[in-house]
């Protein structure tokens, strides 16, 4: 892969060549400023045809800028990468849509291992976006400690809430679960807005003129502009740094980088080219149980957090987990559609060692395929064992045909065990 990066301008066209990473973002911002503010173009072409690699942080900053400029009646057009895998990435992540919605539709990506970039403008949209991210994690990742998942939820909620409470962004905010590596046990998320930026939000409270100093202070406990307790950035930084992940923050004329290797290092530096708004990229490592949970300590006390699982699935009064199958997947015909459902059921069972049963409600579920039934229920039967399956998995409102398909998958799996 080409590792160089080059950005060129031909009239109103901005051409990207090579690898577009975090260090390449500020040259892009300088070129965009020249095209819009100095030369006054009202229509811009982003040409990514020569791009060889793209990373979520800088790409979401391009998306955020595009939304903001369209609100100023500046039009954007997009030339997709020639490299087919990158073209698919642009379409599946919603980058193409947010850069040029008139040319490209919203992502129709149906997989469960990534969440396309989501725009949120109010707390309802923010909650829906965060829940979609948590749902993807729960469907894809096994063996993530429940309280660590709650810590991930807390961090993403706090940072996205900052956009609505502090940024004064007219274009809302963008959020993406950009990747999660199940082998290395890492989660990365990106949040971006085109608002007033952290230095402008905090400067009067801190009585500091330097953007670098303000950004450095912004990740300290209790630093706030008065609209909150000031633990959002601090807690998000703590979950990244204490777990051995990385943390990038760009706002105003400053950037902050925390890297865990080869030894932990925090660098805050001046940027000649400003970032109008805020971009945060956070990587969390969940390989050590309770590490993320223990990062959320404020004033010497561990933060008590409710979680997505409690609100969506648990019925504490009835001592059970409610799982409505039609709400968990839109497809019932293939093995790939069944895998995230089984992953989620396994996680929910693991999180309830008190032997709460999981009540799987099949109301309004169409006819299951044999492969889907086997992927969810047959493999679940094998994985947790017959005794636990019989005592903890309860089917409700299951029609005769689907019951027959599920029972047959269990019977076949049991025969397979007996023949080995």
C-alpha positions as CSV (number, residue, x, y, z in Angstrom):
1,X,0.0,0.0,0.0
2,X,1.2,3.5,-0.8
3,X,2.1,5.3,2.5
4,X,2.5,8.8,1.1
5,X,-0.2,11.5,1.3
6,X,-0.6,14.5,-1.0
7,X,-3.4,17.0,-1.4
8,X,-3.7,19.2,-4.4
9,X,-6.2,21.9,-5.5
10,X,-7.3,22.6,-9.0
11,X,-9.7,25.5,-9.0
12,X,-12.6,24.2,-6.8
13,X,-11.4,20.6,-6.8
14,X,-9.5,19.2,-3.8
15,X,-7.6,16.0,-4.8
16,X,-6.5,13.4,-2.1
17,X,-3.8,11.0,-2.9
18,X,-2.4,8.2,-0.7
19,X,-3.2,7.5,2.9
20,X,-5.5,9.9,4.7
21,X,-4.8,9.7,8.5
22,X,-4.9,12.0,11.5
23,X,-1.7,13.8,10.6
24,X,-3.1,14.6,7.1
25,X,-6.2,16.2,8.5
26,X,-4.8,19.7,9.1
27,X,-3.4,20.1,5.5
28,X,-6.9,19.3,4.3
29,X,-8.4,21.9,6.6
30,X,-6.0,24.5,5.3
31,X,-6.8,23.7,1.6
32,X,-10.5,23.8,2.4
33,X,-10.2,27.2,4.1
34,X,-8.4,28.5,1.0
35,X,-11.1,27.3,-1.4
36,X,-14.0,28.5,0.6
37,X,-12.8,31.6,2.6
38,X,-10.1,33.1,0.4
39,X,-11.2,32.1,-3.1
40,X,-14.9,32.1,-2.3
41,X,-16.0,29.0,-4.2
42,X,-19.7,28.1,-3.6
43,X,-19.3,24.5,-5.0
44,X,-16.5,22.1,-4.1
45,X,-15.4,18.8,-5.4
46,X,-13.7,16.3,-3.2
47,X,-11.8,13.9,-5.4
48,X,-10.8,10.7,-3.5
49,X,-10.1,8.7,-6.6
50,X,-6.3,8.3,-5.8
51,X,-6.8,7.6,-2.2
52,X,-5.2,4.3,-1.0
53,X,-6.4,4.3,2.7
54,X,-8.8,6.2,4.9
55,X,-9.3,6.4,8.6
56,X,-12.4,7.2,10.5
57,X,-11.3,10.3,12.5
58,X,-10.2,12.5,9.6
59,X,-12.9,11.2,7.3
60,X,-15.6,12.1,9.9
61,X,-14.1,15.5,10.1
62,X,-14.6,15.8,6.3
63,X,-18.2,14.8,6.8
64,X,-18.8,17.3,9.6
65,X,-17.2,20.1,7.5
66,X,-19.4,19.1,4.5
67,X,-22.6,19.3,6.6
68,X,-21.5,22.7,8.1
69,X,-20.7,24.2,4.6
70,X,-24.0,23.0,3.1
71,X,-25.7,24.9,5.9
72,X,-23.9,28.0,4.5
73,X,-25.2,27.2,1.0
74,X,-21.9,25.8,-0.3
75,X,-22.4,22.6,-2.4
76,X,-20.2,19.5,-2.2
77,X,-19.6,16.9,-4.8
78,X,-17.7,13.7,-4.4
79,X,-15.5,11.5,-6.6
80,X,-15.3,8.1,-4.9
81,X,-12.0,6.2,-4.5
82,X,-11.0,4.0,-7.5
83,X,-10.0,1.3,-5.1
84,X,-13.1,-0.9,-4.8
85,X,-12.6,-1.8,-1.2
86,X,-12.4,1.9,-0.3
87,X,-15.4,2.8,-2.5
88,X,-17.4,0.2,-0.5
89,X,-16.1,1.7,2.7
90,X,-17.2,5.2,1.7
91,X,-20.7,3.9,0.9
92,X,-21.1,1.5,3.8
93,X,-19.9,4.0,6.5
94,X,-22.2,6.8,5.3
95,X,-19.1,9.0,4.5
96,X,-20.3,9.4,0.9
97,X,-23.8,10.3,2.0
98,X,-22.7,13.0,4.5
99,X,-20.3,14.5,2.0
100,X,-22.7,14.6,-0.9
101,X,-26.3,13.4,0.0
102,X,-27.7,14.5,-3.4
103,X,-25.3,12.0,-5.2
104,X,-25.3,9.1,-2.7
105,X,-28.0,7.6,-0.6
106,X,-27.7,6.6,3.1
107,X,-25.9,3.4,3.8
108,X,-27.8,0.2,3.4
109,X,-25.1,-1.8,5.2
110,X,-26.9,-4.7,7.0
111,X,-23.9,-6.2,8.8
112,X,-23.5,-6.1,12.6
113,X,-19.7,-5.7,13.0
114,X,-19.8,-2.0,12.2
115,X,-22.1,1.0,12.8
116,X,-22.2,3.6,10.0
117,X,-21.7,7.2,10.9
118,X,-24.9,8.6,12.5
119,X,-26.0,12.3,12.7
120,X,-27.7,13.4,15.9
121,X,-29.4,16.7,16.6
122,X,-31.2,16.2,19.8
123,X,-31.2,13.9,22.9
124,X,-33.6,11.4,21.3
125,X,-31.4,10.9,18.3
126,X,-28.3,10.7,20.5
127,X,-29.9,8.0,22.6
128,X,-30.9,6.0,19.5
129,X,-27.3,6.3,18.1
130,X,-25.7,5.2,21.4
131,X,-28.1,2.3,21.7
132,X,-27.4,1.2,18.1
133,X,-23.6,1.2,18.9
134,X,-24.2,-0.8,22.1
135,X,-26.4,-3.2,20.3
136,X,-23.7,-3.9,17.7
137,X,-21.1,-4.5,20.5
138,X,-23.4,-6.9,22.3
139,X,-24.1,-8.8,19.1
140,X,-20.5,-9.0,18.0
141,X,-18.2,-9.2,21.0
142,X,-18.1,-12.1,23.4
143,X,-16.5,-12.1,26.9
144,X,-16.7,-8.4,27.5
145,X,-17.3,-7.9,31.2
146,X,-20.8,-6.3,31.8
147,X,-19.5,-3.5,33.9
148,X,-16.9,-2.7,31.3
149,X,-19.6,-2.6,28.7
150,X,-21.4,-0.1,31.0
151,X,-18.2,2.0,31.1
152,X,-18.1,2.1,27.3
153,X,-21.8,3.1,27.3
154,X,-21.0,5.9,29.9
155,X,-18.1,7.3,27.9
156,X,-19.9,7.4,24.6
157,X,-23.0,8.9,26.2
158,X,-21.0,11.6,27.9
159,X,-19.0,12.6,24.9
160,X,-22.0,12.7,22.5
161,X,-24.0,14.6,25.2
162,X,-21.2,17.2,25.3
163,X,-22.0,18.0,21.6
164,X,-25.6,18.9,22.5
165,X,-24.9,20.7,25.8
166,X,-21.7,22.5,25.1
167,X,-20.8,22.8,21.4
168,X,-23.6,25.0,20.1
169,X,-23.2,23.2,16.9
170,X,-25.9,24.2,14.3
171,X,-25.2,21.0,12.4
172,X,-25.5,18.5,15.3
173,X,-22.9,15.9,15.9
174,X,-21.6,12.8,14.1
175,X,-20.8,9.5,15.9
176,X,-19.4,6.3,14.6
177,X,-18.3,3.0,16.0
178,X,-15.4,2.9,13.7
179,X,-14.0,-0.5,14.5
180,X,-13.8,-3.2,17.1
181,X,-11.1,-5.8,16.9
182,X,-12.3,-8.9,18.7
183,X,-8.8,-10.5,18.5
184,X,-7.1,-7.6,20.2
185,X,-10.2,-6.9,22.3
186,X,-10.4,-3.2,21.3
187,X,-13.2,-0.8,20.6
188,X,-12.8,2.6,18.8
189,X,-15.4,5.3,18.5
190,X,-15.4,8.8,17.0
191,X,-17.5,11.8,17.9
192,X,-17.3,15.1,15.9
193,X,-19.1,18.4,15.7
194,X,-18.6,21.8,14.0
195,X,-19.5,23.9,17.0
196,X,-17.6,26.5,19.0
197,X,-14.9,24.2,20.1
198,X,-13.5,23.3,23.6
199,X,-11.2,26.3,23.9
200,X,-14.1,28.8,23.3
201,X,-16.4,26.8,25.6
202,X,-13.9,26.7,28.5
203,X,-11.7,29.7,28.1
204,X,-13.7,32.2,30.3
205,X,-14.1,29.7,33.1
206,X,-10.4,28.8,33.1
207,X,-9.2,32.3,32.4
208,X,-6.6,30.9,30.0
209,X,-5.9,32.3,26.6
210,X,-3.9,29.5,25.1
211,X,-5.8,26.8,23.2
212,X,-3.1,24.3,24.1
213,X,-3.4,25.0,27.8
214,X,-7.2,24.8,27.7
215,X,-7.2,21.5,25.8
216,X,-4.7,20.1,28.3
217,X,-6.9,21.2,31.2
218,X,-10.1,19.9,29.5
219,X,-9.2,16.2,30.4
220,X,-8.8,17.0,34.1
221,X,-11.4,16.0,36.6
222,X,-14.1,18.6,37.3
223,X,-13.2,21.1,34.6
224,X,-16.4,22.6,33.2
225,X,-17.9,25.7,31.7
226,X,-20.6,25.6,34.4
227,X,-23.1,23.5,32.4
228,X,-22.3,20.2,34.1
229,X,-19.9,18.6,36.5
230,X,-17.0,18.4,34.1
231,X,-16.3,14.7,34.1
232,X,-17.2,13.8,30.5
233,X,-13.8,14.4,28.8
234,X,-12.0,13.3,32.0
235,X,-13.8,10.0,32.2
236,X,-13.5,9.3,28.5
237,X,-9.8,10.0,28.7
238,X,-9.5,7.8,31.7
239,X,-11.2,4.8,30.1
240,X,-8.9,5.0,27.1
241,X,-5.6,5.7,28.9
242,X,-6.1,3.3,31.8
243,X,-7.1,0.4,29.6
244,X,-4.1,0.8,27.3
245,X,-6.0,2.4,24.4
246,X,-5.3,5.7,22.6
247,X,-7.1,9.0,22.8
248,X,-7.0,11.9,20.2
249,X,-8.7,15.3,20.7
250,X,-8.7,18.2,18.2
251,X,-10.3,21.5,18.8
252,X,-9.4,25.1,18.0
253,X,-5.7,25.6,17.5
254,X,-4.7,22.6,19.5
255,X,-4.4,18.8,19.4
256,X,-4.0,16.3,22.2
257,X,-2.6,12.8,21.7
258,X,-2.3,10.0,24.2
259,X,-0.5,6.9,23.0
260,X,0.1,3.8,25.2
261,X,3.1,2.4,23.3
262,X,6.1,2.1,23.5
263,X,5.5,3.8,26.8
264,X,2.4,5.9,27.8
265,X,2.8,9.5,26.5
266,X,0.5,12.5,26.4
267,X,1.3,15.3,23.9
268,X,-0.6,18.5,23.5
269,X,0.6,20.8,20.7
270,X,-0.3,24.0,19.0
271,X,-1.9,23.7,15.5
272,X,-1.4,26.6,13.1
273,X,-4.5,25.5,11.2
274,X,-7.6,25.5,13.6
275,X,-10.2,22.8,13.8
276,X,-13.5,24.6,14.0
277,X,-15.4,22.3,16.4
278,X,-14.2,19.2,18.2
279,X,-13.0,15.8,17.0
280,X,-12.5,13.0,19.5
281,X,-11.1,9.5,18.7
282,X,-11.1,7.0,21.5
283,X,-9.8,3.5,21.6
284,X,-10.7,1.3,24.6
285,X,-9.1,-2.1,25.5
286,X,-11.5,-4.5,27.3
287,X,-9.1,-7.4,27.5
288,X,-8.6,-7.0,31.3
289,X,-12.0,-7.4,33.2
290,X,-13.0,-4.5,35.4
291,X,-10.3,-2.2,34.1
292,X,-12.7,0.1,32.2
293,X,-15.1,0.1,35.2
294,X,-12.3,1.1,37.6
295,X,-11.4,4.1,35.4
296,X,-14.7,5.8,36.3
297,X,-13.6,7.1,39.7
298,X,-14.6,10.7,40.5
299,X,-13.8,12.5,43.7
300,X,-12.4,9.2,45.0
301,X,-15.7,7.4,44.4
302,X,-16.5,4.9,41.7
303,X,-19.3,6.2,39.3
304,X,-22.5,4.2,39.7
305,X,-24.0,3.7,36.2
306,X,-27.2,2.1,34.9
307,X,-26.8,0.3,31.7
308,X,-28.4,-0.5,28.3
309,X,-29.0,-4.1,29.3
310,X,-30.8,-3.2,32.5
311,X,-33.1,-0.8,30.6
312,X,-33.8,-2.9,27.5
313,X,-33.8,-6.5,28.6
314,X,-34.1,-7.0,32.3
315,X,-37.3,-7.6,34.2
316,X,-36.0,-7.7,37.8
317,X,-39.5,-8.0,39.3
318,X,-40.1,-11.2,37.4
319,X,-36.5,-12.4,37.7
320,X,-36.1,-12.9,33.9
321,X,-34.6,-11.5,30.7
322,X,-37.0,-10.5,28.0
323,X,-35.8,-11.0,24.5
324,X,-38.3,-10.1,21.7
325,X,-36.8,-11.8,18.6
326,X,-38.5,-9.6,16.0
327,X,-36.8,-6.5,17.5
328,X,-33.4,-8.1,17.3
329,X,-33.0,-8.9,13.6
330,X,-34.8,-8.1,10.4
331,X,-33.8,-11.3,8.7
332,X,-34.7,-14.9,9.7
333,X,-33.4,-16.9,6.7
334,X,-29.7,-17.3,6.9
335,X,-26.9,-18.4,9.3
336,X,-25.2,-15.0,9.2
337,X,-28.4,-13.4,10.4
338,X,-28.6,-15.8,13.3
339,X,-25.0,-15.4,14.6
340,X,-25.4,-11.9,16.2
341,X,-28.7,-13.1,17.8
342,X,-26.9,-16.1,19.4
343,X,-24.0,-13.9,20.5
344,X,-26.4,-11.5,22.2
345,X,-28.3,-14.3,24.0
346,X,-25.0,-15.9,25.2
347,X,-23.9,-12.5,26.5
348,X,-27.2,-11.9,28.3
349,X,-27.1,-15.4,29.9
350,X,-23.5,-14.8,31.0
351,X,-24.4,-11.5,32.6
352,X,-26.9,-13.2,34.7
353,X,-25.1,-15.8,36.7
354,X,-28.1,-15.9,39.1
355,X,-29.7,-18.2,36.5
356,X,-32.4,-15.8,35.3
357,X,-34.2,-17.4,32.4
358,X,-34.2,-15.7,29.1
359,X,-37.7,-15.5,27.6
360,X,-37.5,-15.5,23.8
361,X,-40.7,-14.0,22.5
362,X,-41.4,-15.1,18.9
363,X,-44.5,-13.0,18.4
364,X,-44.8,-11.8,14.8
365,X,-41.8,-13.7,13.7
366,X,-42.1,-15.1,10.2
367,X,-41.2,-18.7,9.2
368,X,-37.6,-19.4,10.3
369,X,-35.3,-21.1,8.0
370,X,-33.7,-24.3,9.2
371,X,-30.3,-22.7,9.1
372,X,-31.3,-19.7,11.1
373,X,-33.0,-21.9,13.7
374,X,-29.9,-24.1,14.0
375,X,-27.5,-21.1,14.1
376,X,-29.4,-19.6,17.0
377,X,-31.0,-22.4,19.0
378,X,-29.2,-25.5,17.9
379,X,-25.7,-24.0,18.5
380,X,-26.9,-22.4,21.7
381,X,-28.0,-25.8,22.9
382,X,-24.5,-27.2,22.2
383,X,-22.7,-24.2,23.6
384,X,-24.4,-23.9,27.0
385,X,-25.4,-27.6,27.4
386,X,-28.7,-29.3,27.5
387,X,-29.3,-28.8,31.2
388,X,-28.8,-25.1,31.2
389,X,-30.7,-24.7,27.9
390,X,-33.7,-26.6,29.3
391,X,-33.7,-24.5,32.5
392,X,-32.9,-21.1,31.2
393,X,-34.2,-20.7,27.6
394,X,-38.0,-20.3,27.4
395,X,-39.8,-19.8,24.1
396,X,-43.0,-17.8,24.1
397,X,-45.6,-17.2,21.4
398,X,-43.9,-19.6,19.1
399,X,-46.1,-21.0,16.3
400,X,-46.2,-24.7,15.6
401,X,-44.1,-24.6,12.5
402,X,-41.3,-22.5,14.1
403,X,-41.4,-24.7,17.2
404,X,-41.0,-27.8,15.0
405,X,-38.0,-26.2,13.2
406,X,-36.3,-25.3,16.5
407,X,-37.0,-28.7,18.1
408,X,-35.6,-30.4,15.0
409,X,-32.4,-28.4,15.3
410,X,-32.0,-29.4,18.9
411,X,-32.7,-33.0,18.1
412,X,-30.1,-33.1,15.3
413,X,-27.5,-31.4,17.5
414,X,-28.2,-33.8,20.3
415,X,-27.7,-36.7,17.9
416,X,-24.4,-35.2,16.8
417,X,-23.2,-35.2,20.4
418,X,-24.3,-38.8,20.9
419,X,-22.5,-39.9,17.8
420,X,-19.1,-38.4,18.8
